[in-house]
């Protein structure tokens, strides 16, 4: 048995109309004088595919505004913003959100030492005084350089990032010295070698520093330089205290005078 003529657009429209009116397939087929299969084909073709379910937004508009306002202050990381506002999204979602804000950039905070104009002038004068050829040949080979190094438990000094509002001036932080919650070591070196690396315990006082110098620096200096050396240290409070300077005088240690 051959196929009948194709269903016209007019017939398709009538089939859809009767179906929307509640007619069954067989009733429609008898009315339009078409086979039930043909009617079913038309109705299947008109059904729209079900809309895909969208993933619900992880942040409400209010939460987005809160997070952006918090980021603009420059005081919060993405993880801190998540904790502050108690949102259910991931830290990465917050990072992506902030990256789309035109006036926010993730920047490294500039390091700024608390130097006054007088500090800068004194340091320049100090450097110029030791830069001559004579000073390089006579003084520099005699210098024993020393310092402490602190490793912070919350991350290294000088590596601070924040969400910066580019409409505002960049933020800076002051370098910390001898803060808590850290591991600190001391060491010294010169042209003739280096001292033992010393692990320091707790917050250092003048008496602690004097003990380190007497037990570690002096034996190193006498073994490598005899008594002909110049000791260099920075102007930290425990280094420049009266107690420490009196100790150097008693031991006959020549201390290089630094700029402020």
GROMACS elastic network, one bead per residue, 0.5 to 0.9 nm:
[ bonds ]
;  ai    aj funct       b0    kb
    3     6     6  0.84761   500
    4     7     6  0.86458   500
    4    34     6  0.88059   500
    5     8     6  0.86036   500
    7    10     6  0.81627   500
    7    11     6  0.61394   500
    7    12     6  0.67051   500
    7    34     6  0.83234   500
    7    38     6  0.79676   500
    7    42     6  0.86685   500
    8    11     6  0.51757   500
    8    12     6  0.62598   500
    8    13     6  0.86730   500
    9    13     6  0.61619   500
    9    14     6  0.86503   500
   10    13     6  0.51618   500
   10    14     6  0.63570   500
   10    15     6  0.87221   500
   11    14     6  0.50257   500
   11    15     6  0.60884   500
   11    16     6  0.86032   500
   11    32     6  0.71097   500
   12    15     6  0.50490   500
   12    16     6  0.62016   500
   12    17     6  0.85326   500
   12    39     6  0.82499   500
   12    42     6  0.65077   500
   12    43     6  0.84736   500
   13    16     6  0.52242   500
   13    17     6  0.61305   500
   13    18     6  0.86907   500
   14    17     6  0.50093   500
   14    18     6  0.61442   500
   14    19     6  0.84785   500
   14    28     6  0.88080   500
   14    32     6  0.79432   500
   15    18     6  0.53137   500
   15    19     6  0.61255   500
   15    20     6  0.86522   500
   15    25     6  0.88720   500
   15    28     6  0.64374   500
   15    29     6  0.82664   500
   15    32     6  0.75328   500
   15    39     6  0.68602   500
   15    42     6  0.76094   500
   15    43     6  0.76567   500
   16    19     6  0.50471   500
   16    20     6  0.61487   500
   16    21     6  0.85612   500
   16    39     6  0.89926   500
   16    42     6  0.78659   500
   16    43     6  0.66623   500
   16    46     6  0.80448   500
   17    20     6  0.51578   500
   17    21     6  0.62306   500
   17    22     6  0.88732   500
   18    22     6  0.65169   500
   18    23     6  0.55591   500
   18    24     6  0.82973   500
   18    27     6  0.89962   500
   18    28     6  0.66434   500
   19    22     6  0.52022   500
   19    23     6  0.50250   500
   19    24     6  0.66766   500
   19    25     6  0.75874   500
   19    28     6  0.74436   500
   19    43     6  0.80643   500
   20    23     6  0.73313   500
   23    26     6  0.83527   500
   23    27     6  0.62306   500
   23    28     6  0.63888   500
   24    27     6  0.53044   500
   24    28     6  0.62331   500
   24    29     6  0.86529   500
   25    28     6  0.51850   500
   25    29     6  0.61153   500
   25    30     6  0.87584   500
   25    36     6  0.60190   500
   25    37     6  0.86225   500
   25    39     6  0.64790   500
   25    40     6  0.67287   500
   26    30     6  0.62387   500
   26    31     6  0.85730   500
   26    35     6  0.81010   500
   26    36     6  0.56489   500
   26    39     6  0.83301   500
   27    30     6  0.53123   500
   27    31     6  0.62357   500
   27    32     6  0.87974   500
   27    36     6  0.87465   500
   28    31     6  0.50187   500
   28    32     6  0.61460   500
   28    33     6  0.80893   500
   28    34     6  0.81329   500
   28    36     6  0.79119   500
   28    39     6  0.72882   500
   29    32     6  0.54171   500
   29    33     6  0.55020   500
   29    35     6  0.55284   500
   29    36     6  0.52992   500
   29    37     6  0.86255   500
   29    38     6  0.80465   500
   29    39     6  0.62178   500
   30    34     6  0.66273   500
   30    35     6  0.78301   500
   30    36     6  0.83318   500
   31    34     6  0.79030   500
   32    35     6  0.88246   500
   32    39     6  0.89773   500
   34    37     6  0.83178   500
   34    38     6  0.64537   500
   34    39     6  0.68742   500
   35    38     6  0.51871   500
   35    39     6  0.64480   500
   35    40     6  0.87282   500
   36    39     6  0.50950   500
   36    40     6  0.61300   500
   36    41     6  0.86104   500
   37    40     6  0.50577   500
   37    41     6  0.61581   500
   37    42     6  0.87568   500
   38    41     6  0.51226   500
   38    42     6  0.64513   500
   38    43     6  0.88277   500
   39    42     6  0.52421   500
   39    43     6  0.63502   500
   39    44     6  0.87127   500
   40    43     6  0.51134   500
   40    44     6  0.60830   500
   40    45     6  0.85744   500
   41    44     6  0.51788   500
   41    45     6  0.62060   500
   41    46     6  0.87954   500
   42    45     6  0.52133   500
   42    46     6  0.64702   500
   43    46     6  0.52506   500
   43    47     6  0.66040   500
   44    47     6  0.54449   500
   44    48     6  0.87983   500
   45    48     6  0.80630   500
   47    50     6  0.88064   500
   48    51     6  0.84218   500
   49    52     6  0.87330   500
   50    53     6  0.88157   500
   51    54     6  0.87512   500
   53    56     6  0.88307   500
   54    57     6  0.87144   500
   55    58     6  0.85252   500
   56    59     6  0.88371   500
   57    60     6  0.68621   500
   58    87     6  0.82937   500
   58    88     6  0.69307   500
   58    89     6  0.55836   500
   58    90     6  0.88342   500
   58    93     6  0.84991   500
   59    62     6  0.79936   500
   59    63     6  0.58871   500
   59    64     6  0.63169   500
   59    87     6  0.73277   500
   59    88     6  0.78528   500
   59    89     6  0.69731   500
   60    63     6  0.51461   500
   60    64     6  0.62595   500
   60    65     6  0.87496   500
   61    64     6  0.50799   500
   61    65     6  0.63390   500
   61    66     6  0.87255   500
   62    65     6  0.52081   500
   62    66     6  0.62909   500
   62    67     6  0.87378   500
   63    67     6  0.61306   500
   63    68     6  0.86123   500
   63    85     6  0.76491   500
   63    87     6  0.75945   500
   64    67     6  0.52023   500
   64    68     6  0.62237   500
   64    69     6  0.86028   500
   64    94     6  0.87675   500
   64    97     6  0.80369   500
   65    68     6  0.52561   500
   65    69     6  0.61332   500
   65    70     6  0.85612   500
   66    69     6  0.51820   500
   66    70     6  0.61274   500
   66    71     6  0.86284   500
   66    85     6  0.76885   500
   67    70     6  0.50483   500
   67    71     6  0.61175   500
   67    72     6  0.86493   500
   67    78     6  0.87927   500
   67    81     6  0.63699   500
   67    82     6  0.81379   500
   67    84     6  0.89957   500
   67    85     6  0.75362   500
   67    94     6  0.79082   500
   67    97     6  0.89509   500
   67    98     6  0.83071   500
   68    71     6  0.50407   500
   68    72     6  0.61751   500
   68    97     6  0.84884   500
   68    98     6  0.68432   500
   68   101     6  0.81157   500
   68   104     6  0.88720   500
   69    72     6  0.52361   500
   69    73     6  0.69671   500
   70    73     6  0.56764   500
   70    74     6  0.75234   500
   70    75     6  0.75856   500
   70    76     6  0.68422   500
   70    81     6  0.69623   500
   70    84     6  0.89865   500
   71    74     6  0.55230   500
   71    75     6  0.69760   500
   71    76     6  0.60020   500
   71    77     6  0.74550   500
   71    78     6  0.80273   500
   71    81     6  0.75210   500
   71    98     6  0.78331   500
   71   104     6  0.81731   500
   71   162     6  0.83044   500
   71   163     6  0.58602   500
   71   164     6  0.77274   500
   71   165     6  0.81774   500
   72    75     6  0.80641   500
   72    76     6  0.87607   500
   72   103     6  0.89003   500
   72   104     6  0.73371   500
   72   163     6  0.67835   500
   72   164     6  0.65558   500
   72   165     6  0.55063   500
   73    76     6  0.75101   500
   73   163     6  0.80991   500
   73   164     6  0.79411   500
   73   165     6  0.78369   500
   74    77     6  0.80467   500
   74   162     6  0.56347   500
   74   163     6  0.53411   500
   74   164     6  0.58133   500
   74   165     6  0.75424   500
   74   171     6  0.82049   500
   75    80     6  0.88981   500
   75   162     6  0.71028   500
   75   163     6  0.80320   500
   76    79     6  0.78454   500
   76    80     6  0.54174   500
   76    81     6  0.59268   500
   76    84     6  0.88958   500
   76   162     6  0.70547   500
   76   163     6  0.76019   500
   77    80     6  0.50303   500
   77    81     6  0.61648   500
   77    82     6  0.86398   500
   77    95     6  0.89428   500
   77   161     6  0.82309   500
   77   162     6  0.63885   500
   77   163     6  0.71953   500
   78    81     6  0.50943   500
   78    82     6  0.62750   500
   78    83     6  0.87756   500
   78    91     6  0.58253   500
   78    92     6  0.78487   500
   78    93     6  0.89425   500
   78    94     6  0.59756   500
   78    95     6  0.60017   500
   78    98     6  0.85929   500
   78   163     6  0.87022   500
   79    82     6  0.50704   500
   79    83     6  0.63684   500
   79    84     6  0.86198   500
   79    90     6  0.85600   500
   79    91     6  0.55086   500
   79    92     6  0.87400   500
   79    94     6  0.82070   500
   79    95     6  0.89144   500
   80    83     6  0.51190   500
   80    84     6  0.59698   500
   80    85     6  0.86609   500
   80    91     6  0.89475   500
   81    85     6  0.61469   500
   81    86     6  0.81088   500
   81    87     6  0.85876   500
   81    91     6  0.85243   500
   81    94     6  0.80901   500
   82    85     6  0.56633   500
   82    86     6  0.56993   500
   82    87     6  0.56502   500
   82    88     6  0.78774   500
   82    89     6  0.77370   500
   82    90     6  0.77482   500
   82    91     6  0.65627   500
   82    94     6  0.75198   500
   83    86     6  0.50932   500
   83    87     6  0.72760   500
   84    87     6  0.82973   500
   87    90     6  0.82949   500
   89    92     6  0.82505   500
   89    93     6  0.63182   500
   89    94     6  0.75112   500
   90    93     6  0.52167   500
   90    94     6  0.67939   500
   90    95     6  0.89013   500
   91    94     6  0.52032   500
   91    95     6  0.63199   500
   91    96     6  0.87630   500
   92    96     6  0.61853   500
   92    97     6  0.85443   500
   93    96     6  0.51489   500
   93    97     6  0.61622   500
   93    98     6  0.87312   500
   94    98     6  0.61951   500
   94    99     6  0.85160   500
   95    98     6  0.52591   500
   95    99     6  0.60921   500
   95   100     6  0.88078   500
   96    99     6  0.50615   500
   96   100     6  0.65134   500
   97   100     6  0.54532   500
   97   101     6  0.69916   500
   98   101     6  0.52680   500
   98   102     6  0.86302   500
   98   104     6  0.67439   500
   98   105     6  0.80719   500
   98   106     6  0.87848   500
   98   163     6  0.81624   500
   99   102     6  0.77543   500
   99   104     6  0.69121   500
   99   105     6  0.68866   500
   99   106     6  0.78739   500
  100   103     6  0.88598   500
  100   104     6  0.80805   500
  101   104     6  0.55745   500
  101   105     6  0.81839   500
  102   105     6  0.80224   500
  102   166     6  0.88565   500
  103   164     6  0.80560   500
  103   165     6  0.55677   500
  103   166     6  0.54411   500
  103   167     6  0.67436   500
  104   163     6  0.61747   500
  104   164     6  0.54335   500
  104   166     6  0.60802   500
  104   167     6  0.86243   500
  105   162     6  0.83501   500
  105   163     6  0.56930   500
  105   164     6  0.53022   500
  105   165     6  0.67373   500
  105   166     6  0.69821   500
  106   161     6  0.68854   500
  106   162     6  0.57786   500
  106   164     6  0.60326   500
  106   165     6  0.89966   500
  107   110     6  0.89279   500
  107   160     6  0.85652   500
  107   161     6  0.55194   500
  107   162     6  0.57003   500
  107   163     6  0.63080   500
  107   164     6  0.62206   500
  107   170     6  0.88140   500
  108   158     6  0.89987   500
  108   159     6  0.70794   500
  108   160     6  0.57723   500
  108   162     6  0.65199   500
  108   163     6  0.88385   500
  108   164     6  0.89139   500
  109   158     6  0.81323   500
  109   159     6  0.75845   500
  109   160     6  0.54701   500
  109   161     6  0.55204   500
  109   162     6  0.68388   500
  109   164     6  0.88777   500
  109   170     6  0.73002   500
  109   171     6  0.59582   500
  109   172     6  0.54672   500
  109   173     6  0.68962   500
  110   158     6  0.82308   500
  110   160     6  0.82717   500
  110   170     6  0.74272   500
  110   171     6  0.66021   500
  110   173     6  0.66848   500
  111   158     6  0.64246   500
  111   159     6  0.88553   500
  111   160     6  0.88220   500
  111   171     6  0.89198   500
  111   172     6  0.56053   500
  111   173     6  0.55263   500
  111   174     6  0.63861   500
  111   175     6  0.70211   500
  112   115     6  0.82130   500
  112   172     6  0.59762   500
  112   173     6  0.59845   500
  112   174     6  0.54528   500
  112   175     6  0.71676   500
  113   173     6  0.81583   500
  113   174     6  0.56605   500
  113   175     6  0.64091   500
  114   174     6  0.67341   500
  114   175     6  0.84872   500
  115   118     6  0.78973   500
  115   119     6  0.55810   500
  115   120     6  0.65632   500
  116   119     6  0.50704   500
  116   120     6  0.64484   500
  116   121     6  0.87946   500
  117   120     6  0.52060   500
  117   121     6  0.62954   500
  117   122     6  0.86662   500
  118   121     6  0.51663   500
  118   122     6  0.61111   500
  118   123     6  0.85904   500
  118   260     6  0.85491   500
  119   122     6  0.52300   500
  119   123     6  0.61975   500
  119   124     6  0.86605   500
  119   259     6  0.74184   500
  119   260     6  0.58007   500
  120   123     6  0.51975   500
  120   124     6  0.61895   500
  120   125     6  0.86544   500
  120   259     6  0.88759   500
  120   260     6  0.86221   500
  121   124     6  0.51699   500
  121   125     6  0.62215   500
  121   126     6  0.86355   500
  121   259     6  0.89525   500
  122   125     6  0.51540   500
  122   126     6  0.61747   500
  122   127     6  0.87197   500
  122   258     6  0.89232   500
  122   259     6  0.53972   500
  122   260     6  0.66378   500
  123   127     6  0.61881   500
  123   128     6  0.86072   500
  123   258     6  0.79541   500
  123   259     6  0.51035   500
  123   260     6  0.70156   500
  124   127     6  0.51708   500
  124   128     6  0.61654   500
  124   129     6  0.85534   500
  124   259     6  0.84757   500
  125   128     6  0.51824   500
  125   129     6  0.61114   500
  125   130     6  0.88490   500
  125   259     6  0.80599   500
  126   129     6  0.51789   500
  126   130     6  0.65864   500
  126   131     6  0.88128   500
  126   257     6  0.89414   500
  126   258     6  0.70015   500
  126   259     6  0.59762   500
  127   130     6  0.53887   500
  127   131     6  0.61452   500
  127   259     6  0.88211   500
  128   131     6  0.51302   500
  128   132     6  0.73277   500
  129   132     6  0.68485   500
  129   135     6  0.80319   500
  130   133     6  0.85292   500
  130   134     6  0.86694   500
  130   135     6  0.55653   500
  130   136     6  0.69645   500
  130   139     6  0.81243   500
  130   140     6  0.83537   500
  131   134     6  0.83563   500
  131   135     6  0.65000   500
  131   136     6  0.65473   500
  132   135     6  0.53101   500
  132   136     6  0.62844   500
  132   137     6  0.88313   500
  133   136     6  0.50930   500
  133   137     6  0.63214   500
  133   138     6  0.86687   500
  134   137     6  0.52654   500
  134   138     6  0.60525   500
  134   139     6  0.79681   500
  135   138     6  0.52156   500
  135   139     6  0.51279   500
  135   140     6  0.66995   500
  136   139     6  0.58675   500
  136   140     6  0.51919   500
  136   141     6  0.75421   500
  137   140     6  0.64564   500
  137   141     6  0.68901   500
  138   141     6  0.65642   500
  138   142     6  0.73694   500
  139   142     6  0.55090   500
  139   143     6  0.66682   500
  139   229     6  0.87738   500
  139   230     6  0.79485   500
  140   143     6  0.53617   500
  140   144     6  0.87712   500
  140   190     6  0.89359   500
  140   191     6  0.86699   500
  140   230     6  0.87479   500
  141   144     6  0.84379   500
  141   190     6  0.73791   500
  141   191     6  0.60503   500
  141   192     6  0.84383   500
  141   229     6  0.84848   500
  142   190     6  0.75824   500
  142   191     6  0.77904   500
  142   225     6  0.77791   500
  142   228     6  0.70466   500
  142   230     6  0.56868   500
  142   231     6  0.83433   500
  143   189     6  0.86085   500
  143   190     6  0.62493   500
  143   191     6  0.80352   500
  143   229     6  0.59341   500
  143   231     6  0.57665   500
  143   232     6  0.65461   500
  143   256     6  0.81789   500
  144   188     6  0.65003   500
  144   189     6  0.55752   500
  144   191     6  0.80075   500
  144   194     6  0.88231   500
  144   221     6  0.77387   500
  144   229     6  0.70255   500
  144   230     6  0.61290   500
  144   232     6  0.58755   500
  144   233     6  0.87022   500
  145   187     6  0.84707   500
  145   188     6  0.53960   500
  145   189     6  0.53942   500
  145   190     6  0.61298   500
  145   230     6  0.87449   500
  145   231     6  0.65264   500
  145   232     6  0.50014   500
  145   233     6  0.66000   500
  146   186     6  0.74129   500
  146   187     6  0.57071   500
  146   189     6  0.65507   500
  146   190     6  0.89064   500
  146   217     6  0.87428   500
  146   231     6  0.78137   500
  146   232     6  0.61971   500
  146   233     6  0.55500   500
  146   234     6  0.81674   500
  147   185     6  0.84970   500
  147   186     6  0.58395   500
  147   187     6  0.60582   500
  147   188     6  0.67154   500
  147   232     6  0.86142   500
  147   233     6  0.62474   500
  147   234     6  0.71688   500
  148   178     6  0.88927   500
  148   184     6  0.65933   500
  148   185     6  0.54661   500
  148   187     6  0.66310   500
  148   200     6  0.88792   500
  149   178     6  0.89663   500
  149   183     6  0.83018   500
  149   184     6  0.55246   500
  149   185     6  0.53598   500
  149   186     6  0.64049   500
  149   187     6  0.84754   500
  150   156     6  0.86063   500
  150   157     6  0.85526   500
  150   177     6  0.77890   500
  150   178     6  0.71590   500
  150   179     6  0.83567   500
  150   182     6  0.63909   500
  150   183     6  0.56804   500
  150   185     6  0.65777   500
  150   186     6  0.89776   500
  151   154     6  0.87827   500
  151   155     6  0.76032   500
  151   156     6  0.62819   500
  151   157     6  0.78522   500
  151   181     6  0.89058   500
  151   182     6  0.55053   500
  151   183     6  0.51394   500
  151   184     6  0.61858   500
  151   185     6  0.85122   500
  152   155     6  0.53792   500
  152   156     6  0.56486   500
  152   157     6  0.71367   500
  152   179     6  0.83882   500
  152   180     6  0.81365   500
  152   181     6  0.64763   500
  152   183     6  0.66052   500
  152   184     6  0.86044   500
  153   156     6  0.78355   500
  153   181     6  0.60264   500
  153   182     6  0.53467   500
  153   183     6  0.76525   500
  154   181     6  0.81133   500
  154   182     6  0.83518   500
  155   159     6  0.76059   500
  155   160     6  0.87617   500
  156   159     6  0.60452   500
  156   160     6  0.84869   500
  157   160     6  0.76476   500
  157   175     6  0.69137   500
  157   176     6  0.74830   500
  158   173     6  0.84024   500
  158   174     6  0.89609   500
  158   175     6  0.71193   500
  160   173     6  0.83217   500
  161   164     6  0.88503   500
  162   171     6  0.89320   500
  164   167     6  0.85690   500
  164   168     6  0.78448   500
  164   169     6  0.87792   500
  164   170     6  0.71258   500
  164   171     6  0.79937   500
  165   168     6  0.56673   500
  165   169     6  0.81542   500
  165   170     6  0.82488   500
  166   169     6  0.71408   500
  166   170     6  0.77057   500
  168   171     6  0.86759   500
  173   176     6  0.89757   500
  176   179     6  0.65370   500
  177   236     6  0.82914   500
  178   182     6  0.85868   500
  178   184     6  0.82540   500
  178   203     6  0.69959   500
  178   204     6  0.76631   500
  178   236     6  0.89149   500
  179   182     6  0.72182   500
  179   203     6  0.77182   500
  180   183     6  0.86521   500
  180   202     6  0.79934   500
  180   203     6  0.70352   500
  181   202     6  0.89409   500
  182   202     6  0.85792   500
  183   199     6  0.77174   500
  183   200     6  0.74638   500
  183   201     6  0.77686   500
  183   202     6  0.83204   500
  184   198     6  0.85670   500
  184   199     6  0.61317   500
  184   200     6  0.54614   500
  184   201     6  0.73592   500
  184   202     6  0.83412   500
  185   197     6  0.66939   500
  185   198     6  0.53559   500
  185   200     6  0.54408   500
  185   201     6  0.87392   500
  186   196     6  0.84884   500
  186   197     6  0.58541   500
  186   198     6  0.50435   500
  186   199     6  0.65206   500
  186   200     6  0.70290   500
  186   212     6  0.82979   500
  187   194     6  0.76753   500
  187   195     6  0.60129   500
  187   196     6  0.63871   500
  187   198     6  0.63378   500
  187   216     6  0.86268   500
  187   217     6  0.82172   500
  188   193     6  0.87546   500
  188   194     6  0.57669   500
  188   195     6  0.52142   500
  188   196     6  0.76723   500
  188   197     6  0.78615   500
  188   216     6  0.89871   500
  188   217     6  0.70919   500
  188   220     6  0.86950   500
  189   192     6  0.76713   500
  189   193     6  0.57138   500
  189   195     6  0.59630   500
  190   193     6  0.54992   500
  190   194     6  0.62684   500
  190   195     6  0.88919   500
  191   194     6  0.83025   500
  192   224     6  0.63058   500
  192   225     6  0.77939   500
  193   220     6  0.88313   500
  193   224     6  0.75068   500
  194   197     6  0.86946   500
  194   220     6  0.78523   500
  195   198     6  0.88208   500
  195   216     6  0.71754   500
  195   217     6  0.69240   500
  195   219     6  0.89279   500
  195   220     6  0.58690   500
  195   221     6  0.84769   500
  196   216     6  0.69728   500
  196   217     6  0.85163   500
  196   220     6  0.81987   500
  197   216     6  0.87938   500
  198   212     6  0.79828   500
  198   216     6  0.80039   500
  200   203     6  0.83260   500
  200   204     6  0.77165   500
  200   208     6  0.86506   500
  200   212     6  0.86188   500
  201   204     6  0.75579   500
  203   208     6  0.89074   500
  204   207     6  0.80103   500
  204   208     6  0.57332   500
  204   209     6  0.66586   500
  204   238     6  0.74023   500
  205   208     6  0.51681   500
  205   209     6  0.63547   500
  205   210     6  0.86998   500
  205   237     6  0.87489   500
  205   238     6  0.58916   500
  206   209     6  0.50946   500
  206   210     6  0.61220   500
  206   211     6  0.86122   500
  206   237     6  0.80987   500
  206   239     6  0.70212   500
  206   240     6  0.87815   500
  206   241     6  0.69037   500
  206   242     6  0.89053   500
  206   243     6  0.66887   500
  206   244     6  0.61225   500
  207   210     6  0.51029   500
  207   211     6  0.62456   500
  207   212     6  0.87853   500
  207   238     6  0.83074   500
  207   243     6  0.78248   500
  207   244     6  0.76911   500
  208   211     6  0.51541   500
  208   212     6  0.64220   500
  208   213     6  0.88140   500
  208   238     6  0.86643   500
  209   212     6  0.51022   500
  209   213     6  0.62560   500
  209   214     6  0.86339   500
  209   238     6  0.67622   500
  209   239     6  0.73120   500
  209   244     6  0.77856   500
  210   213     6  0.50851   500
  210   214     6  0.60598   500
  210   215     6  0.84759   500
  210   238     6  0.88130   500
  210   239     6  0.86412   500
  210   243     6  0.85479   500
  210   244     6  0.62844   500
  210   247     6  0.73712   500
  210   248     6  0.89041   500
  211   214     6  0.52025   500
  211   215     6  0.59760   500
  211   216     6  0.82050   500
  212   215     6  0.53109   500
  212   216     6  0.56013   500
  212   217     6  0.69930   500
  213   216     6  0.54432   500
  213   218     6  0.60936   500
  213   219     6  0.87841   500
  214   217     6  0.61779   500
  214   218     6  0.54176   500
  214   219     6  0.74894   500
  215   218     6  0.65994   500
  215   219     6  0.67229   500
  216   219     6  0.58010   500
  216   220     6  0.63685   500
  216   221     6  0.87705   500
  217   220     6  0.52022   500
  217   221     6  0.60223   500
  217   222     6  0.86002   500
  218   221     6  0.50163   500
  218   222     6  0.60131   500
  218   223     6  0.84039   500
  218   253     6  0.89677   500
  219   222     6  0.53036   500
  219   223     6  0.60489   500
  219   224     6  0.85956   500
  220   223     6  0.52563   500
  220   224     6  0.61722   500
  220   225     6  0.81942   500
  221   224     6  0.53291   500
  221   225     6  0.53955   500
  221   226     6  0.64394   500
  221   227     6  0.75487   500
  221   228     6  0.87965   500
  221   229     6  0.73937   500
  221   231     6  0.89000   500
  222   225     6  0.53973   500
  222   227     6  0.60905   500
  222   228     6  0.85763   500
  222   229     6  0.88355   500
  223   226     6  0.60186   500
  225   228     6  0.57865   500
  225   229     6  0.60931   500
  226   229     6  0.74909   500
  227   252     6  0.85477   500
  227   253     6  0.82174   500
  228   254     6  0.89361   500
  229   253     6  0.80519   500
  229   254     6  0.71880   500
  230   253     6  0.72724   500
  230   254     6  0.51664   500
  230   255     6  0.57527   500
  230   256     6  0.61809   500
  231   253     6  0.70588   500
  231   254     6  0.60574   500
  231   256     6  0.59086   500
  232   254     6  0.87602   500
  232   255     6  0.59289   500
  232   256     6  0.51767   500
  232   257     6  0.78511   500
  232   258     6  0.81983   500
  233   236     6  0.83203   500
  233   239     6  0.70974   500
  233   240     6  0.89326   500
  233   255     6  0.77368   500
  233   256     6  0.75319   500
  233   257     6  0.87572   500
  233   258     6  0.81805   500
  234   239     6  0.70180   500
  234   240     6  0.82036   500
  234   258     6  0.71900   500
  235   238     6  0.81603   500
  235   239     6  0.60467   500
  235   240     6  0.57450   500
  235   258     6  0.74867   500
  235   259     6  0.85793   500
  235   260     6  0.72210   500
  236   239     6  0.52471   500
  236   240     6  0.62977   500
  236   241     6  0.85502   500
  237   240     6  0.53135   500
  237   241     6  0.58364   500
  238   241     6  0.54133   500
  238   242     6  0.89144   500
  238   243     6  0.85571   500
  238   244     6  0.70397   500
  239   242     6  0.89028   500
  239   244     6  0.61886   500
  239   245     6  0.76463   500
  240   243     6  0.82809   500
  240   244     6  0.64250   500
  240   245     6  0.63421   500
  241   244     6  0.52903   500
  241   245     6  0.62213   500
  241   246     6  0.85433   500
  242   245     6  0.51707   500
  242   246     6  0.59660   500
  242   247     6  0.85303   500
  243   246     6  0.52684   500
  243   247     6  0.63637   500
  243   248     6  0.89475   500
  244   247     6  0.50827   500
  244   248     6  0.64635   500
  244   249     6  0.88610   500
  245   248     6  0.50796   500
  245   249     6  0.63486   500
  245   250     6  0.87327   500
  245   255     6  0.88453   500
  246   249     6  0.51080   500
  246   250     6  0.62660   500
  246   251     6  0.86995   500
  247   250     6  0.51420   500
  247   251     6  0.62458   500
  247   252     6  0.85611   500
  247   253     6  0.85983   500
  248   251     6  0.51199   500
  248   252     6  0.59612   500
  248   253     6  0.50305   500
  248   254     6  0.74311   500
  248   255     6  0.77261   500
  249   252     6  0.50290   500
  249   253     6  0.62046   500
  249   254     6  0.79702   500
  250   253     6  0.78571   500
  255   258     6  0.89656   500
